């Protein structure tokens, strides 16, 4: 079960990252909730075109950073007493995704990106994705990042090039790593596509999916062996 869990959990996190990022972008006037640095681009577009959502985009990065710091500190404190710090933090992320879905369904659709309701909903989702990014980096260091697909895609292409022509670079990248990264990118893309499709079909109700995926990831993780203290 440990090997299966180590493969499935990162993929579920990637699916969720792509899904939440796309659903948030579509529902919240161009707000990136996972790939938060992308908000620099959409902020510039909002200012240039006079569209809404500038305040939410300005808030996204500091909120993200603050939650990552809080997650790191909380995880360090939890790990001193409980071996399941990762699972506890995944549970907090799940609660935030449930809250974000409830807010989106209750207040959506969001025609004004700088409305109080849209900003609160967006920041809850940003916080959830910040926790995911932090715990992935801390507890799954060998797995490809669940949100930074540009870097992962670049590495996949470099590894492919190295397999085409090794030259004097030494042994080519092991196939397992190449496959893992490629599947990770596909999982993220799957989440993006599913979010776009369900947003068109369901509107704000599409936000019920991320908590389900997060719960599945938590169940798979909990079913694995308890980490040593």
Secondary structure by P-SEA (a helix, b strand, c coil): caaaaacaaaaaaaaaaaaaaaaaaaaccccccccccaaaaaaaaaaaaccccaaaaaaaaaaaaaaaaaaaaaaaaaaacccaaaaaaaaaaaaaaaaaaaaaaacccccccccaaaaaaaaaaaaaaaaaaaaaaacccccccccaaaaaaaaaaaaaaaaaccccccccccaaaaaaaaaaaaaaaaaaaaaaaaaaccccccaaaaaaaaaaaaaaaaacccccc
